[in-house]
Amino acid sequence: MNILMGIGNEINGDDAAGVFIAKRFSAKGWKSINCETVPENFLGVIKREKPELLVLVDATEMELEPGEIRLISKNRLNSEVDSTHSLSLHFLVSELEKHAGKILFIGIQPESMETGEEMSPAVASSAGKLLKILQKAGFSGIKTL
């Protein structure tokens, strides 16, 4: 079994990208979890399920063009990218990797994360493209940060 965790906040513009994907993702052999802003609340699910592959998707400040998608290593999560969530992404991945075979963190560069806004066209388009990539499990097509 593989698990996708979508992280984000639907009322904060592009921060909704991970939630958008989690709500729409479906593939044989996968479980999709909409974590919203508290992915740490689902650590018990990961411990119980022990997925072979765990994919986390979140709007992540990477200083790229809006909508750019990147695979991000755990080491880069520590110092080079910013999350809007209270728990450090590096710490979260460190905890999750104790219970998963492999973890992929996929960031989507936001344009705006203002409260009350919709996702920007660039991020909405990229979220749709990423959804198709995930459904085909074609991760090699995603650039690495």
C-alpha angles and dihedrals in degrees: 000000000000126000133209117201116197113201127194151078120272095206094056104074113239092011084082093073097097092045091047090055096043092052093051103035119108129158136149112270093019136107118201121208125192100211096174107192097332111065089156088070088069097054089104091058091052092048091050098043098039094201121211088220126022118190120192120194123192141151101258132184105236100152092249133123114290111275096022111144124211140173105231125203120227091246092057091048088065099061116357106055134050128220127197092221128096098237117071111252089221091055092046093051090046090056095043095049090065087069106032132069095224133359127206120189113200119192128195115202109237125218097198134359098185116150113258096020127120121236111283117251091249094053094041089053092048092047089055091049092047091050089057092047091051093049089055092041087228098150094154088077091065117090119232122236 
